[in-house]
Amino acid sequence: MKWIVLKENPQPDNYIAIMVAEEGRTLQVESKPCTTFKSSHEAIDYARLLREQYKVMNIRIFYV
């Protein structure tokens, strides 16, 4: 599995999005500013940093 954390400004959605997909699958969101991780722990830690940076309350995980 790969974990994709979107780095774009989360406004007006007010959350940091994490997309989870199979390793071989390419998603359209990967054309936007993002970072890909191989583990959930790394992705969530990075999303927490972005959450503080953008001053939003939530992180949402979307499974494809």
Secondary structure per residue as TSV (DSSP state, phi and psi in degrees):
chain	resnum	aa	ss	phi	psi
A	1	M	-	360.0	148.3
A	2	K	E	-121.0	146.0
A	3	W	E	-115.9	118.2
A	4	I	E	-111.0	119.1
A	5	V	E	-103.4	120.5
A	6	L	E	-76.5	130.6
A	7	K	-	-99.6	0.2
A	8	E	S	-74.7	161.1
A	9	N	-	-57.5	123.9
A	10	P	-	-78.8	0.4
A	11	Q	T	-75.1	141.5
A	12	P	T	-90.0	3.4
A	13	D	T	-66.2	-30.3
A	14	N	T	68.2	32.5
A	15	Y	E	-152.9	156.5
A	16	I	E	-91.3	128.4
A	17	A	E	-98.1	135.8
A	18	I	E	-120.8	125.5
A	19	M	E	-105.3	134.2
A	20	V	E	-115.9	126.5
A	21	A	E	-143.4	165.5
A	22	E	-	-65.8	150.4
A	23	E	T	-55.3	-42.5
A	24	G	T	-81.8	-7.4
A	25	R	-	-87.3	134.8
A	26	T	-	-104.3	127.9
A	27	L	-	-104.1	152.6
A	28	Q	G	-64.2	-30.6
A	29	V	G	-64.8	-17.6
A	30	E	G	-70.0	-11.9
A	31	S	G	-81.6	-13.4
A	32	K	S	-89.7	167.7
A	33	P	S	-61.7	119.0
A	34	C	E	-156.3	167.9
A	35	T	E	-131.1	136.7
A	36	T	E	-106.4	136.4
A	37	F	E	-126.3	158.6
A	38	K	S	-96.8	-13.1
A	39	S	S	-128.5	152.7
A	40	S	H	-66.5	-36.0
A	41	H	H	-62.8	-45.1
A	42	E	H	-63.6	-43.6
A	43	A	H	-64.1	-43.7
A	44	I	H	-69.0	-38.8
A	45	D	H	-60.7	-43.7
A	46	Y	H	-66.2	-40.7
A	47	A	H	-62.7	-35.2
A	48	R	H	-64.4	-39.5
A	49	L	H	-62.5	-44.6
A	50	L	H	-64.9	-36.9
A	51	R	H	-59.9	-42.8
A	52	E	H	-67.6	-41.3
A	53	Q	H	-62.1	-44.9
A	54	Y	H	-90.2	-4.9
A	55	K	T	58.0	49.8
A	56	V	-	-111.8	163.2
A	57	M	S	-92.2	-30.0
A	58	N	E	-119.9	157.3
A	59	I	E	-124.6	130.3
A	60	R	E	-119.4	138.6
A	61	I	E	-110.1	127.6
A	62	F	E	-115.3	125.0
A	63	Y	E	-98.0	132.1
A	64	V	-	-97.1	360.0
